[in-house]
Amino acid sequence: MSYLFDPDVLHEIVRGVIGQPLPEMIEAIREALKERYPGHIRDGHEWIFNNAGGAMGQMLVLHASITEYVMIFGSPIGTEGHSGRFYAKDFFFILEGEQWAYAEGELEKRVYRPGDLHVLSPGTAEGYRMPDGCFALEYARGVIPAMLPFGFADGLSSTLDVSALSRTVGVYTKAVLGNLVRGKI
């Protein structure tokens, strides 16, 4: 399967903005993505809470389709939880702060800092923690609809944040339909 987004290009874009204040990094990333992938980056500036795997953060969806998504994800106060186990490959490019992670059997944490890339391979899961504020550009490729139950479970079972869930469904559905109309999956 071919994908629109190239992780090496995304990493290059991230490395080019590291060190700027977060709002400027986010806008510089959006503009660079619009230039590189015209017609595929959302203009919205709507941040949405996301509760998944016991962790709470917020996301700004830049692109969503059946096979890929690109978003800014993070928290200004830190969080921790389970990564989820998916039929997708997830790339987490750290913009600000730190992310700590470990896999089953690892007895030492791995630390990711600004400019670093944390990759979660399909079928694997990890524990992660953002010990303080941390934001990242997140890119996933694979069977994205199969990720949605994990992304919705905490909102349906513990937080009952119907507003965030409905906004997430609305943003994702609108983006997917827009891509399908253009012949992109």
C-alpha positions, 0 to 999 in steps of 0.5 A: 500500500502506498501512503501520502505522507513520508515519515522522513519528510515529517521528521525533517519538518519537525527538526526545522522548527525545534526551539521555537515557541510551541504556537509558532512551531505548530503554525510552521509545521502546518504551513510546511505540510501545506506546501509539501502536501497541498490540499491535504492539511486541514485549516481548523484550529480546533483542539479536542480532548482525547482520553485513551489508554488511561492517558489524557491529552489534546489533539489538533487534527491536521489530516485524517483518512482511512489509512493515515492521520497527522495531528499535534498531540500533547498535554501542558501538564503531563500524562501517562498510559497505555499506547494501544496495540494497533494494525498501524505504525505510529510515528511520534515526533517530539516537539517540546518536553519529554516522552518516556516509554517502555515495552514488555520486558524492558526494565529501563525507560527510553527517553525521547526529547525534542527532535527525537522520533518514537516509533510504535510498530504494528501489533506492539504496545508500550507504556508511556509517560509525558512527565511534564508538558509534552507535545508531538507531531503524530503520524499513523499509517495503516488501518486507522478505523481499527484504532478508533475503539481504543480512542473512544473507550475511555470517553465512553466508559470513564470520562463520559465526555460526549462533547469531545467524542462527538467532535472527534467523530465529526472532524474525522468523518468530515476529513475522511469523506473529503479525502474519499471524494478526492479519490484518496483513501 
